Each structure stands twice: as C-alpha cells, then as structure tokens.
Amino acid sequence: MCNKVGLGLLVIALSGCNGGGGDDDVSAGDNTETITGFAADGYLQGATVCLDKNFNSFCDPNEVSANTDSDGRFVLEVSESDAQQYPIVAMVTPSVIDQDTSNFVVNAYTLVSPPGYFEFVSPMTTLIALNSAGYTAESIASSADEIRRSMGLSDEVDLFSDFIAMSKGEQSKDEYQTIYRSSQLVARVLGENLKVFNNGNANGDIDSDKLLVAFDSVKQQMDSIVEMTDSEQFDPDAVIAIKRDEWNKGILNVNPYEIVEGLREKYSLPGAVSGGVFKYYALNGDVTDRATLKLTIPESLFADSMEIKLTNNSGFMHVFSNDDRTNVNLDFDNQVAFELILPEGAMVSDTYTFTIASGEKSRVVMTDILDVSVSQNFDASMLPESLEMYIDYVWGDGYKYVSHPPYDGSLFFSSAFFDSEDGYIDGSGFRKARSTSYCCDNNRSDEAKSILVYSSDGYEPNEQNFVREAYKLPIVQSDTELQLTFARTYQRNKSWGSEFVYQFNIMHVIEDHSVKPFVPILEAVTVERFNETSSRYEFIANFDVDYETMVDLDINSYVEDGNLELSTKLAYDVDYEYNFLDAFFSIQGVPATSSVSGLHRYTGIDVNGKTVVNYDFFVAADDDFPIVDSDSLEVREVGDDWFGLTASLEDDSNDALYFEFSFNAVYGVGQDRESTYMTSSPKKRENTALFSKVELKRLIDSFEQSYGVEVLDVGVEVGIFDSNRNEAVDNRYESDEISLIGSFGVQNLDELLN
C-alpha cells in the first residue's frame, strides 16, 4: 500500500503512486467483493466512478471503475476494506445525464468522497474531502463540521447522506433542501471554474491541481451560493445564468499551477473559526486587554509541533501555550481554543496577526485591527429595576424570553442567564441592537433569576474593539398571557415622500378567535421614547383596543389621531395556532434627514393591568444611505421560464444592505388604475433574484379570482433595507415600480407568460 501525505484527496503521492503507473495493480482480478453507492448533485447517469488508489483525483485505466445507472447507482468490484482506505472519485462529463433536469451536464467536473464514505458521492463530500487534511477520521469529521457551520446548518445534519431523499422526508427537511440546492450550485460552479481553466473547453482535462484551485474559489463563494438557494422558487441553471460572471470573477486570468502549492500549504494547517483582540470592561470596573482564537479542529488534530503566535507591527509578540487554552463558548466539542488576558494597556492600537506554524509550514489564520479609543458608556436611567420573563408561544417547549434595552442601535448585544446561585444557565450571541433573549434550551427558564447583558461594537471578535458587561438585572416571571412578538421603529422612504413608522405585533390578544363577541385579553398599547436630555421615557402614542369595531379577523381598521395614522388588523396564525394583533402608527411626510436616533419602549397592557414590554432602538440613516429609483432596476428573461431581476447602485461597496423585489398587480383604466401588492422575494444581500413565470401567472390568476378584476400589467419594484430581519429594520428605501410589459416592449402579459 502507498504511503500518502498532504491535503485530503489532493495528496502528494510517494514513489509508486504517480499518475496511473507504479507497481500497484488495482484491476479486479479474482476479487468478487463489491461496494454500492450513488453519485449525485442530482442523481447522475453515466458518470465514471472508481476507487482512487493513487490519490490523483482521476480514474486511471488500471483502477477499478464502473458507470452509474439511471438512478445514479454504481457497483464497484472492490473490497470494503479497500473502500475504507481509499477515496471514491466520480468523473462527470458532458455525456452524463443529470436526472434533476433529464439533460446532459453542461461542463465537466469531478466529485470525490473520502475513504470509508462511498455510499453517496456528491458536491458536499467533495467539499469535505478537499477541506480535510490527511483523510484521518478526525480531519474528515472536523471538515464536515466546518462546512456545516459555513452553510448555517445544525450539527444533526449528515452531509454524507442522500440529501435528495432526505429533502423529501420529515426530519430536518428544510436543511437537507438547502444542502440539495447548494450541491446543485456547487457542481455547476466547479464546472464553470474548470471550464475557465481549460480555456473554454467544457470537457477539458481535470487534474488535482485544477480541482483544488476551483474548490478554493467555490469555498470563497459559499455564503452567496447558500443565499441563492433561499427561495420558494429555485432553478440552479437559472441561478448560474445570472451569477456566472460574478462567481467566475475570482479565477479569471489565474493559472492554477502557479498558486496550487500555496493552497496545499494553506489547507495542510488548520484555519480559524473566529478570533480577535479587544478590550474587556467588567461590571466591577476592571479593564483588561484580551485576544481569542478558535481553530477549525478538535483537540485530537492539534499536534504538539504546532505553534500559534500573535504579533503586531509595534513589536508585540505572544506564543500561545496550554495556559491560554479555554473551553468556554466552544463551537463544537473539544475545539482547540485560546484566550489571552493581559493587563490594560498591554495592547495598543495596531494591526494584530495570528499565525500558525508547523515545521517549515506557516499560515496566517487571521488579522485584526484594534482601536483602543473605541468605547461606550450609557445612561442607566433607561433601565428598569427588573426585567420580566414572558411566555413564548412561537418557540414553545418551555422557552421564555426577556426584552432588554439596547442602549445604542449601532452596537451589538448578547446576554447570559443566571440562576439563584449565580450559576450560568443559558445565553445568546451578539446581534446588532439585540433587544430580546430567549431561555432556555435546557427547560430551565423558570430557574432564571438574573440576566447579564453585554455590548460590543462588533459581531465577531475580529470585528470588536471592546466587549462590555453593560448591565445585570434581576428577572421576574410574568403571568400575563400576552406576548409582544416584535416592535420595530423605522423610516420608510419612496420617491414620492416618506413616513416614520411605529409597528408592533402582539399575540394572544383575545381568549378564543372562534367565539364571538371576542373576549379581550389585550386592553391597550403605548409607545414611548427615551429622552437622553431629560433621562426619561416620553409618551408618543397610545392605542386603546376597541372590540366593538374589531368584530372579526382579517379586517383592516384605520384611525387618525392628530398627525398619527393607526392601522390595525386582528388575525389568526393557523400553523402556530395563535391569534395576534398587527398594528402600526405612521407619521406621513417625515424626511429621513429629520429622524432622530433613540430607544423606544412598547408596552402592551392586559385587562388585569399586567404588562408586556419590548424595546427597540431606531438608528437614523447616514446621509449616504443609498436611494434606488426605477432606473436602478433591470428585469430580463433568463431562459424560457424565468425573470431575472437586478438592482444596481451607484456605490455598491456597502455590504450591510439587503434587497427585496416586489411584484404588484396593476388593474383598472385611466384614473381608476390601481397597483396592489402580490408577493416579494426574501430579503437578501444579493442584488439579484429569480422569479418563475409559472408562479407569476398563478399569482395573477389567483388575484383576478379574489378581486374580480383583470390584471393588465405587473409592477416590479425593489426595496433596500439595512437588515434582513423585519424587527431590526431601521431604514428602507423603495423604488417606483416599473412596468413588466414596458420592460420587454410587448403589448400584454400573455406575450410574456404564455
């Protein structure tokens, strides 16, 4: 058997293991044992599958191989013991049929699965294989953990399983659908990249060098790839059509053979999940300088020869030792993690570099810029004496929640719950302007007696200049039946004007939605704003629920109160089986330039005088918050079945923006012409989206039946948001709608949709 060293499947084989030569005859001979598996992004028919005994990511003539059948199944005449030692390779060419589409694959690519994982060979197993060092069990498991984290998947999801079948099951169905769709895109992006390396030849030669460089490019795009799968409508070929240029940009004019050795060295050493340097402010006034680093590997893969060093440009240096190891807030069991705690002033404003080295190899795993001047105090008058813990109807399973004041909407907040002995129970991670924390995944919410709220100027350690123990408050268990699901305060801008909105959603506001007249639980809602000058909460608006007019579900009610317009609707959520009140106050004509940042407190009052509270911090937009108009929006056909939408901004450097595309039904004639919302895409960082013609036609037909009108056109508009979470939106800008008919110069919708 050949010895092997190096990176996963891209090993540097020693003597007797080069190319297809050597003394190792891997023909079937008298071996009658077989293994069976599948090759898929969708099931692949006609792919060549082999046991890759020389680790060159290629099915050589003297390696046992087989072709996949119409179900993507292959049978290899090799022993299972060999299958536990060597990877499986699937060579996919333009003569292979992808059963997802029943068409031939467009561009050639190669799939790999690590030794012992021959049952299902896929783009996911390929990512794991290429990301694992040495093919040890620990490195494969660690690689799978890293891929799961990068895709936002839970630990329970098995990346080696048949995600096609699992996406149709019940357990973790949505996550397996994400894996399935991501795999379809990864396969296509790999093919596109390899086609570039082969000078446009869709069926060019693929070797381990090209495959590693293509993999590295795909890995850099994983956030974007996963985000493009988040849609009820999905077509991988349509996604590639609108994202091809962007996803190929990083490998244009790249010679894979010039950079592959650097990548091999990079992947032969572990990387970092997170890390950074920052100042830490404790409640008791102590200040320390800290550095943290969490690696991608477990303890079993950390060799004594590995040295981790932290340096800056001013001569600071620290070599991490076992004394710096920590097991606090690990991302996975037995993760290698370090925390360095030094006296205040030990670290100065500078650029800090974390480097890992082993022998002659070294890798910079992270850099971080520290600014020690950044800090933040706040007015404690905004804090209540205690915080109430409320029932959570959505999460259920014993979960409850606390709403706590975020004293600055530009900061990030996290929390920790403690019991009566000040023992840690549960906590939440940093999130921008976080005002709600949930407890507890161990059914100990009733034991929570206090909450410690932390603040920082960043989400991850490498984005943080400080972490502050902001405040610690006692917790009181509430006995109100109300749940204030969310409260949000935001500025809405359009070309015709703007409005300032106070919106809230309260659950369980009546006893039983099916019994009339309704028996009320909610009596009133008030909105207040904290005045930093007077250090007091000041009244903004009040809503007394009028159950004499609110006599049924899904009826919109509008009330004017001075310059405030109030819109309310009582509804029932069938999935979660709860009733709720959706309401918002709006002030018309408030320009964005006059909006003032500040903390708002929303209070629901039940018929017994008990309250439920939710805090929300509104952050006024900078003067350079982008505007978007109809000229910024482009709609085009992608293939025969899709519309592709793209929003272009003059300055596209702000990666904190989210885009949402909306479709409105246009009907009526002359002055009676109206435009009514039908649907929209999910909010994404991607400024592109796809929409199915079939789905749009279905929506139009449904709208016409419901409203008794003929839809003459579809208006398309784009909105820009500063968050993808509704409750966290502070500012939004919406374009005027453009005519779908006008965009294509046709006479009617039938020409586009039929």
N, C-alpha and C positions, 0 to 999 in steps of 0.2 A: 504494500500500500504506500502511496506517495505521502510524504510529509507536506504540510501546507502552512503558509504563514500569510499574514496580511489581512486585508479587509474582506470579510464575508465572502460573497461569491467572487469578488474581484481579487482573488488571491494571487500572489506571485508564486507560481508552482516551481518546485525544485527539480533537480535532474530527473529525467524520465517522465516528466509530466508536461512537456511543452507541446502546444498545438494538438495535432491528432496523432503524434508519434509516440515513441517510448516503447518499453517492453510490456506494458500493461495491456494485455488483450482483454477487452471488455465485451467481446461477442458472446452471444447467449450460450453457445456450446451445449453442454448437457444439462444446463440449469433449467429446471422446469418450474421453479417458483415464479410467481408473478405478483405484481402490485397493481392496484387500480386506483385511478384518480380522475379528476376533471381539470380542464384548462378553461379559463373564462375571464372576460371582463363582462360580456355576456357569454354564454356557452359558445366555444369556438370549435367549428368543424373543419378538419383538415390541417390542424396545427401539428408540427413535428415535435414530439416530446421525447426526451432522453434522460438517462442518468449521467450527469456531467462528472465523470471520474477524474478528468484533468483540470476541472475548475476554470475553464476558459469561457464559460457562458455561451457555448456553441455546441451543437450536436455534430460531432465528428463522425466520419464514415464508420469507424471501428467502435463506436459507442452504441449500446443497445437503444433502439428508438422505436417509436410507433406513432401512428397518426390518430388524432382524435376523431370520434364518430360524430353523428349529427347531434348528439346530446352533450358533446364536449368531453366524452369519456375516453380515457386511454388505458391500455393494459400493457405493462412492460414486463418482459421476461427477465426479471432480476430478483434477487433475494431481498427479503425485508431487511436483513442485516446490512446489506449494501445501501439500501434506501435510507437507513439511519445514519450513514456516514457521508453520503454524497448528495449534493443538491440536484433538484429536478429543473431542467430547462425546457421551455416551450418556445419554439421559433414560429412566429406569426408573420405570414407574408400576405401580399395582396391576393393570393389564391385561396386564402382561408375565409370561410363564411362566419360572420358574427350573427348568431341566432337572434340577438336583440333586434337586428334590422333586416335579417334574411338577405343581406347583401355582403359582397366581398369587403374585406378590410381595406382601407384606403392606403395606409402606409405601414410598412413592415416595422415590427418591434419585437423585443424578446422579453419573456416572463421567466422568473426564477422563483423557486421555493427552497428554503433552507433544508439541510439534511433532516430527515425524520418527518417532514411536513409535505408529503407527496399527495395527500388526498384532494387538495384543492389548490391549484396553481393560478395565481391571479396578480393583478397590479398591486394589491395590498401585500401579498407575500413577497413580491419583488422589492417593494419599499423596505420591508423588514430585512430582507436578505442583504440588500445593498447598504443598509444602515447598521448592520451588526458586524462586530469585529471578531474574526476567528471562528465563527459558527459554533461557539460554545453555547450550552443551554442557557447560561446566564446572559450572554450577549444577545441572543435571539429574544429572550423574554424582555430584556431592557429595551431593545429596539422596538418591539411591539408596544411597550408602554409609551415610548416617546412618540410613535406615530399616532397612537390613540389620543395623547394629550394635544398634539398639533391639530387634530381634527375635532377636538372638543367632545370626545366620546367617553363613556363611562368605562370603568375597569372591567365590568362584567361582559363587555362585548368581545367576541372572539374574532380576531382579524384573519385567522386561518380557516374559518368556517365558510360554508357555501352561502355567501351573503344574498345570492339570488333567491334561494329557498327561504332563508331567514327573513328576508324583507316581506315575505308573504305570510309569515307566522304572526304570533301574538306577542312573544317576548322580545322587548327592545326593537320592535318593528321599525320605528322611525329611524333609529340609529343605524340599523342594517340597510335601510333605504339610502341613508347618507353615504354609507360605505359603497353600496352598489353604484350609485350615481358618480361618486368620486372616482371609483375604479374605471368607469367608462371614460371619464375625462382624462385620468392619468394615462391610460393606454393610448388615447389619441394624442395627448401632448408628447408622450415619449415618441410616438411615431412621427409627429411633426418635427421634433428636435433632431431625430436621427435622419430624417429626410434632408434637413438643412446640412447636417454633417456629410451627407452623401451627395451634396451639390444638386439637390432637387430630385434625385433618383428615389422613388417611393419604395423600391425593392433592392436598395443597395446593401453592401456588406455591413454587418453589425458585429463588432468585437467588444471585448470587456472594457476597453478604454472609452469608446464612444458611449457605451451604456452607462458607465459611471458618470461621465460629464452630463449626459442627458438627465440622469437621475438627479444629480445635484441641482440642475435647473428646475426640474419639476418640484423638488423639495422647497425651493425658494418661493414657488407659486402656490403652495398648498392652501394658504389662507384664502386666496382668491378662488381656487378650484372648489373648495368646500362651500364657500359662499354662493357660488353659481349653482349649486345643487339645491339651494333653499327656495324652492318654488313648487307650487302645486303642478305647474306645467314644466316639463323638462324634456329636452331633446339634446343629447350630447353632441350630435353633429351640428345642430344649430348654434350651440354654445361655442364650439370651436370656430365656426364661421365668423362670429363677431369678436372672439378673443384671440384668434390665431396670431395676429401681428403683435399684440401686447405680450403674449406668453412666449413668443419666439424671440422677442427683442434681446433678451439676455444672452443668447447663444449665436447671434449673427456675427459673422466675421471672427468666430472663435475656432481655433484649431485644437480639437480635443487632445491631441497627442502632446501639445505644449503645456497643458495645465493638469493632466491627469495625475502625475506623480505628486503634485501638491495636494490634490484632493485625496489621494490614497493616504498620505501622511495625516491629513486633517481627520479623516474618518478612522484612522487607526488609534486615535486617542479620544477619550470621552469629551463631550461638549457640556454646556451649561444649560440647565432649565431656567435658572434665574440667578441674580446676584447684583451686587452694587455696594456703594459706600454712601453713608448718610449720617446725620446727627440724630441722636435719640434723646427726647425730652421726657422725663418721668414725671408723674404727678407730684412727687415729693420735691421737685426742683432740681434733681440730679440731671446732668447733661453728660453724655458720652458720645464718642465717635465710634461708628460701627461699620463693619464690612461683612457681607454674607455672600455665600456661593453655594448653590445646589447643583450637583452634577447629574448627568443623564443616566448614571449607572448605579447599581446596588453595591453594597459592601463587597460582595463576592468577586466583583470585577475590578476592584481597586487594588492595584499592585503596590507593594512597598517601594518599588522603584519610581513611582510617580511622584513628582514634586510640583506643588502648586504654589505659585508666587504672586504677590500683589505688589505692584510698583507704581510710582508716579513720576512725573517729569522733574521733580524737585529733589530727588534722592531718597525718597521714602521706599523702604522695602520690607516685606514681611513674608516669611516662608511658613505656610500653614502646617500645623502639626496635629497630632491626636488631641492635644489640649484644646484645640479650636473646634473639634467636632461637635455637632449638635444633632439632636433627634426631634427638635421642635418644628412643628408645621411642615412635615415632610410631604412631598408629592406622592410618594409610594413607599412601601415597606422597605426598610434597610437602605434607603437612599444615602449616598455619600453627600454630606452637607457640612459646611463650616460657618462659624460665626466668630468674628474677631471683635472684641470690645476693648476699647482704649480710652484713656482719659480725654476730656475735652481739650481740643487744640492739637491733638496728635496728628490730625489730618487737616490739610489746608485746601483751599480752593485750587483744584488742579484736575488733570485727566489721570485716571487710575486704570491700570491694565492687569487683568487676571490671566496668568499663563500657566499651562500645564505642560510638563516635560517628562519624558521617559527615555533614558539613554541619549541618543543623538536627536531624537524627535522632540519637537515642541509645537505647541499650538496656543494661539491667543484665543481664549474662550469667551472673553467679554471685556469691554472697555466701558468706563463710566466717568462722567464729568460731575464733580462735586462743586457746589456753590454754597459755602458755609454762611453766606449772608442771608439766605432764604430761611425765613421762619414766620410764625404767625401766632398772635395772641387773639383773644376774642372777649366779648362782653358776656360774662357769666349770667347777666340779668335775663338773658333769653332762655335760660334753663329752668325747668320746673323743679320742685323739690323732689319729685319722684316720677318714674315713668310707669305707665300701666301696660300690662301684657294682655293681649286680646286673642280671642278665638280666631283661627284661620280656617275658613270654610273651603278654600281652594286646595291648599296643600293637604289638609286633613291629617290623619294618622298621628294625632297628638301634637301636631305643630301649633305653636302660637307665635305671635310677633309683637315687636315693640317698635314704635316710631320715635326716633330721637333727632334732635335738632342738628342739622349740618350748618355750622356757623359761617361757612363760606362755600358758595356753589362752585368755585373753581378748584376746590380741594377734593381729595379722596378720603373716604371714611371707611373704617372697619370696626368690628366690635367683638367683645368676648363676654360670655355669660358666666356668672359665678354662683355657687350655692351658699348656704348659710355659714359654712366654714371657710368661705373664700376659695373654694376649690373650683377649678376650671370645669365647665360643663360642655360648652359648645361656642362656636364663633363664626363670624362671617369675614370674607375677604374684602380688600379695598375695592371700592367702586366710587366713581365720581358722584359727589353730592349725595351719597347714600343716606337715606333717612329712615329706612326700615330694615330690621334684622329679624331673622326667623330662628326659633328654638323649638325643639331640638331634635336631631336625627336619632337620638337615643331615648326618646319618650320621657325626657326629664324636664319638660318645660315648667311643670309646677314647682320644681325644686329651685328654679332660677330666682335669686334674691337681689342680684345687682348686675349692672352692665357697665363695662368699661368701653368707652368709645375712643378710637384712635383717629388721628388725622394725619395727612401727608400731602405733599404736592405732586405725588405720582402714584401710579398703579402698581408697578413692579419696582423692586429695589434699585434697578439701574436707571429708573426714572425719578427716584426720590432723592431730594436733598435733606429732608428731615422726616422723622416719624415722631408724633407727639401723642402722649397719653393725654387726651384732651379733657375728658371728664368721666367721673364714675358716679352713677346714681342708683339709688335703691329701686327695686321693681315691686310693684303691687299688682296682684292678679285681679283683672277687671271681671265684673259679672254682667256687663252689657252684652246683648245679643248682636249688636251692630258690628260690622267690620268696614272700616273706611279703606277700601281696596287700593285706591290711589288718589292722590291730589297732585295736580300739576298746574303751574303758572307759566304762561308763555306768551310770546309776541308772535302774531301771525301777520305776515306781510304779503301783499299782492301788488300788481302794478296799479290797481285802482284805489289802493288805500291800505289801511292796517287796522288791527284791533288787538286789544290786550285781553287775555282770557284767563279766568279762574275756573278750572274744571275739576270735578270730583266724581267719584263713584262709590256708593255705599251699598253694602249687601245686607240682606235680611231686614228690610225696612218695614215689611208687613208680616203678619203671622202666617197667612196661607193665601197664595195668589189665586187659588181656585174658589175661595169663599168671599162672597160679596154681600154687603159692602165690606171693603177691606178693614181688617183690624190692625191699626197702626202700631209700629214699634218706634220708628223714627219720628221725631217731632219737629226738629229744626236743625239747620246747619249755619254756622257762622264762619266767616273768613277774616283773618287779622294779619297785619304786617308788623314786624318788629322795627321800631324806630330807633336807629342807632344813636340819635341825638338825645332823645328823652329816655332811652333804655327801657321802653315799654312797648307792649303789643297794642296796636291801634286798630280800631274797627274799620273794616272795609265794606262788608256786605253781610246780610242775613237773609235766610230763606226759611220761612215757616211753611211746612208741608200742608197743603190744602187737599184733604182727602175727599172733599165734596166735589171738586173738579177733577181729581185724579181717580176716575172711576173704573179704569180698565188699563190693560197692558198695552204697550207699544203705541201710545198716543202722545205726540209731541205737544208740549204746552209752552207758551211764550208769555212772559210778563216783563213790562218795562218798569224800572224803578229809578227815576232820575236819569243819569247817564248810563245806567247799567241795564243790559238786556239779559233776562234769565230764560234759559231753555232747559226743560226737564222732560224725562221720559222714564216711566216705570216699566221694567221688563223682567223676563224670566229666562234663566240660562238652563236649557234642557240637559246639557252634558253634566253640569255640576249640581243641578237641582237646587238652585237658589234664586231668590228674587233680588233685584237691585234697582237703585235709582241712579241714572246717569244724568248729570246736570252740569251746566256751566254758565257763569256770568261773563259777559263780554262788554268791553267799552270800545265803541267804534271811534276811529279817527285818531288813535294814539300813535304817533310816529315812533319808530324804533329809537330815534335819537333822544327822545324824552323819557324812555323807560329807565327805571332805576332798579339796580340790583337789590335784593333783600330777602330775608327769611319770612315765609308765610306759614301761618298755623290755621289748619282747617279743623273744625270741631263739629262732630255730629252729636246731637243731644236726643236721648230716647225719651219715651213718655214718662219714665220714672226719674228723669233728671240726671241719669248716668251718661257719661260722655265717652266718645271715641275720638282720638286725635291723630292727625297726620301732618307732618311738616314737609315743606317744600321750599327750596331756595331757588329763586329766579335769578339768572345771570343775564344781564343786558348784553346784547351783542356788541362786538367791536365795530368801529366804523367800516371796517373792511369785510364784514360778513357778506358773502357773495350774493348777488342778485342773479336771478335767472329769468330770462324772457323767452318768448316764443321762438326767437331766432336761435336760442341755445339748444333747441330740441330738434332732433332728427329722427324720422321714422322711415324705415326701409324694409323691403321684403327680404327674408332670409329663407332661401329655398322656396318651395311651393306652399309651405304650411305655417310659416311663422312671420311675425313682425319683429324686427329688431329696433330697439329704442336706445338712443344715446343722448346724454346731456353734456354739453361742452361748456366749460367755464374759462374765463379769461385767465384766471390763476387757478391751476389745478394742484397746487402744492399742499393744500390743506387736506390732510388725510383723516381728519376728525369729522368729516361731513358724511351724511347718509342721503341716499337718493331714493325717491319713491315716484313711480309712474302711475298715473291715474287715467281711467277711461270713463267718459261721460256720455250718456245717451242724449243726442240732440234731436228734438222733435218740434212740431208746430211750424207756423209760417209767419213771416213778417214780424210785427211787434209781439206776437204771441209765441215766438220761437223761444224754447227753453232748453237748458242743459242740466241734466241730473246725473249725479254720481252713480256708477255701476260697480266698479271694482278698482283695485290698485295692486301693484306689486309689493312684496315685502320691502321694508327699508333696508338698504344695503350700502356698503361703502362703494360697491361697484357702480359706476355711472352708466352702465349698460344693463339692459333687461330684454327678455324674450317674452312674447305673448302669442299664444296659439290662435290661429284664425278660427279653428273649430270652436274653441272655448268662447271667443268673442261673439261668434254667431249664436251660440247657445245663450249667452247673456242677453243679447239683443232680443232673441225670441222670447225669453222669459220676461224681459222688461215690457215688451209690447203686450204680452198677455196680461201682465199685472196692472199696467196703467191704461190699457185700451187705446194706445197711440201707435203711430208708425214712426219708427226711428229712421230719420233721414240721413244722419251722419253720426260720427263718433268724434267727440272732442278729446284730445290727448293733452295732458299737462304733466309737468314734473315739479316735484317739491324737493327742497333741500332742507335737511334737518341737522341739528347739532347733536342728536342722539338717535339711536335706533330703538330705544325703549320709550314708549309713549309717556310714561310718568316722569321721564328725565328730560324731555324736550323743553328747551327754553326759547329757542328761536327757530322759526321756519319761514322760508320764502317760497312762494308758489308762482309758477309762470302762468301767463294766459294760456288758454287751450288753443291748440292748432287743429285744423280740420283734417281728419284722416283722408277724406275724399280729395281735399285740396292738395295734400302732400303727394298724391300719386297722379293728380290730374285726370281723374276719372269722373264719370257722371253720377254714379251711385254706388252704394255699398255692395250691391250684388256683383259688380265687376271685380271687387277685391276679395269677396268672401265665398263666392260660388265657383 
